Amino acid sequence: MARLQGKVAIITGGAGGIGAATGQLFCEEGASVVLVDSDAEAMASVCADIRSRVSGATVKDLVIDLAVEASAAQIVAATTGAFGRIDVLVNNAGIRSYEPLSEAKSETWQKIFAVNLLSYAYLSREALPLLRAGRGNIVNVSSTHAFNARAGMGQYDVTKAGIVSMTRTLAFEEAKHDVRVNAVCPGAAFTPFHKKRFEAAGRTQAQIDAEAETTCLMRRWATPREIAYPILWLASDEASYVTGSALMADGGRLVI
Ligand SMILES: NC(=O)c1ccc[n+]([C@@H]2O[C@H](COP(=O)([O-])OP(=O)(O)OC[C@H]3O[C@@H](n4cnc5c(N)ncnc54)[C@H](O)[C@@H]3O)[C@@H](O)[C@H]2O)c1
C-alpha cells in the first residue's frame, strides 16, 4: 500500500465522485494530496471523510475556480508552498452540457472549454517545470465518449476528444524530460453527480441500473473507486513504460 509513498499529487475536481475516490486512494498509497475544486462545502466534507478513513492522510484542500487561467499558477504555488514538489497531476475536473450541436450556444462552448480542456492545458503548463524536476507524470481524465459518438452531449464529447489529443501531444513533447502523460477514459461511473441527476428526474434505482445493463459489456455502472484504480496505476511507477496512452475504463462500452 505504498505505490505513491513520498509523492505529491494535485487532483482537480477533488470534491466530485471520481476526484474524491482518487484522493482517498492516493492517500492510502502514501501520497500527499492537494484536492482542487470550486465547491467549498463538498470539498470540506470530502477532506473530512478521507481523514477519517485513512489514518495519517495528508490532504490539503484548495477552493478555486479552474475556469480562470490565473488559478493554475496559484495551485502550483500553493502546492509547492505546502509540500515543496509536485510528482503527479491528475486533471479531472469536468462539467457537462446537454445542447445538441445544432443549438449549441457560444457561452456554453466557452464555459465547457474553459473547465474541461483549458484548465488541463494551463495547469499542465504551470506544473511541468516541477514535474520535470522529479520525473513526474500527468493523468488526464477523458471519457469513453472521446471515441464513442452519441447524440446530445457534443460539446462535452469534443472536450473529451481534445483531452486525448492533448495527452498524446504532451507525451510526445515531454518524453525528453522523462515526464509521462496519459489519459483515463471512464464509462458510466455512478457518482453523486449522476445520483442527483436521477433523483431530480424521479428515476428509481431499478431504472438507473437498467440504463447500464445494455450500454456496456459489464452490464453495470462503475464505482468511482474502479476509475480511481486505473488513475493510480498510471500515476505509479508500475506504469513507468506507459506514456501517450488512453486507457479505457468503461466496462467495455467502446466495443459494443
Ligand atoms: N461519472 C462518469 O460517469 C464519468 C464518465 C466519463 C468521464 N467522466 C469524467 O470524470 C471526471 C470526474 O467526473 P465525476 O463524475 O466525478 O464528476 P463530478 O461532477 O462529481 O465532479 C466534478 C468536480 O469538478 C468540479 N468543478 C467543476 N467546475 C469547476 C471549476 N470551474 N473549478 C473547480 N472545480 C470545478 C465540481 O465542483 C465537481 O466537484 C470529469 O472530467 C468527467 O467528465 C465521468
PDBQT file of the ligand as one rigid body, heavy atoms in Angstrom, charges set to zero:
ROOT
HETATM    1  N1  LIG A 301     -19.003   9.838 -13.789  1.00  0.00    +0.000 N 
HETATM    2  C1  LIG A 301     -18.978   9.406 -15.033  1.00  0.00    +0.000 C 
HETATM    3  O1  LIG A 301     -19.831   8.599 -15.444  1.00  0.00    +0.000 OA
HETATM    4  C2  LIG A 301     -17.902   9.879 -15.982  1.00  0.00    +0.000 A 
HETATM    5  C3  LIG A 301     -17.772   9.229 -17.233  1.00  0.00    +0.000 A 
HETATM    6  C4  LIG A 301     -16.770   9.659 -18.104  1.00  0.00    +0.000 A 
HETATM    7  C5  LIG A 301     -15.934  10.694 -17.746  1.00  0.00    +0.000 A 
HETATM    8  N2  LIG A 301     -16.098  11.302 -16.544  1.00  0.00    +0.000 N 
HETATM    9  C6  LIG A 301     -15.203  12.416 -16.216  1.00  0.00    +0.000 C 
HETATM   10  O2  LIG A 301     -14.613  12.194 -14.956  1.00  0.00    +0.000 OA
HETATM   11  C7  LIG A 301     -14.362  13.449 -14.319  1.00  0.00    +0.000 C 
HETATM   12  C8  LIG A 301     -14.993  13.438 -12.940  1.00  0.00    +0.000 C 
HETATM   13  O3  LIG A 301     -16.360  13.107 -13.075  1.00  0.00    +0.000 OA
HETATM   14  P1  LIG A 301     -17.356  12.941 -11.829  1.00  0.00    +0.000 P 
HETATM   15  O4  LIG A 301     -18.479  12.101 -12.276  1.00  0.00    +0.000 OA
HETATM   16  O5  LIG A 301     -16.585  12.615 -10.620  1.00  0.00    +0.000 OA
HETATM   17  O6  LIG A 301     -17.915  14.425 -11.788  1.00  0.00    +0.000 OA
HETATM   18  P2  LIG A 301     -18.408  15.346 -10.610  1.00  0.00    +0.000 P 
HETATM   19  O7  LIG A 301     -19.373  16.307 -11.213  1.00  0.00    +0.000 OA
HETATM   20  O8  LIG A 301     -18.837  14.510  -9.447  1.00  0.00    +0.000 OA
HETATM   21  O9  LIG A 301     -17.056  16.082 -10.211  1.00  0.00    +0.000 OA
HETATM   22  C9  LIG A 301     -16.506  17.121 -10.962  1.00  0.00    +0.000 C 
HETATM   23  C10 LIG A 301     -15.951  18.143  -9.973  1.00  0.00    +0.000 C 
HETATM   24  O10 LIG A 301     -15.369  19.216 -10.738  1.00  0.00    +0.000 OA
HETATM   25  C11 LIG A 301     -15.646  20.409 -10.032  1.00  0.00    +0.000 C 
HETATM   26  N3  LIG A 301     -15.613  21.563 -10.911  1.00  0.00    +0.000 N 
HETATM   27  C12 LIG A 301     -16.442  21.832 -11.946  1.00  0.00    +0.000 A 
HETATM   28  N4  LIG A 301     -16.150  23.034 -12.470  1.00  0.00    +0.000 NA
HETATM   29  C13 LIG A 301     -15.110  23.535 -11.743  1.00  0.00    +0.000 A 
HETATM   30  C14 LIG A 301     -14.379  24.748 -11.795  1.00  0.00    +0.000 A 
HETATM   31  N5  LIG A 301     -14.644  25.715 -12.686  1.00  0.00    +0.000 N 
HETATM   32  N6  LIG A 301     -13.384  24.942 -10.890  1.00  0.00    +0.000 NA
HETATM   33  C15 LIG A 301     -13.108  23.987  -9.963  1.00  0.00    +0.000 A 
HETATM   34  N7  LIG A 301     -13.779  22.815  -9.872  1.00  0.00    +0.000 NA
HETATM   35  C16 LIG A 301     -14.761  22.600 -10.745  1.00  0.00    +0.000 A 
HETATM   36  C17 LIG A 301     -17.051  20.204  -9.464  1.00  0.00    +0.000 C 
HETATM   37  O11 LIG A 301     -17.326  21.091  -8.385  1.00  0.00    +0.000 OA
HETATM   38  C18 LIG A 301     -17.038  18.750  -9.074  1.00  0.00    +0.000 C 
HETATM   39  O12 LIG A 301     -16.713  18.565  -7.719  1.00  0.00    +0.000 OA
HETATM   40  C19 LIG A 301     -14.959  14.516 -15.234  1.00  0.00    +0.000 C 
HETATM   41  O13 LIG A 301     -13.942  15.045 -16.046  1.00  0.00    +0.000 OA
HETATM   42  C20 LIG A 301     -15.940  13.728 -16.078  1.00  0.00    +0.000 C 
HETATM   43  O14 LIG A 301     -16.157  14.330 -17.336  1.00  0.00    +0.000 OA
HETATM   44  C21 LIG A 301     -17.055  10.910 -15.654  1.00  0.00    +0.000 A 
ENDROOT
TORSDOF 0
